[in-house]
Amino acid sequence: LSLPDGTVVEHGLATGGFAEECVVHASQIARVPEDLPMELGALLACGVITGAGAVIHTAQVEPGSTVVVIGAGGVGLNVIQGARLAGAARVIAIDLAQEKLDAARDFGATDVLRADMKGLRRAVMALTDGQGADYVFVAVGAIAAYNQAPSLAG
């Protein structure tokens, strides 16, 4: 894939995101029923699998735990949903956009905080009785979020 001037454009993770067809490992294939609407079939892609999978299979979030999710886009919302399915008692969503924080509540966040608020770390510590989160997930591509994440953990 390239621009008209010949500049090569690399797509996300070299997975064929702009291709009509691509070669993938057999473990990445999911049969989609022909009568399934495409907007529902699309949920089999990155957002749900990555978000809920990170919680349930990778981090193995335990019941009763506290989870912080930085970024409430497609992946982040499914981290929230996965955390609730895993039995997390408190799920704190952090984002810049109010509409995403509203969606985070719909997906199961118990608390929402604006990423640009002053005293964000203090707010997380207050919500966790000074303990910090048991798990912190970064679901946004912002260096500041990755740098801040460890300070929100207990």
Buried (B, 14 or more C-beta within 10 A) or exposed (E): EEEEEEEEEEEEEEEBEEEEEEEEEEEEEEEEEEEEEEEEEBEEEBBBBBBBBBBBEEBEBEEEBBBBBBBBBBBBBBBBBBBBBBEBBBBBBBBBBEEBBBBBBEBBBBBBBBBEEEEBEEBBBEBBEEEBBBBBBBBBEEEEBEEBBEEBBB
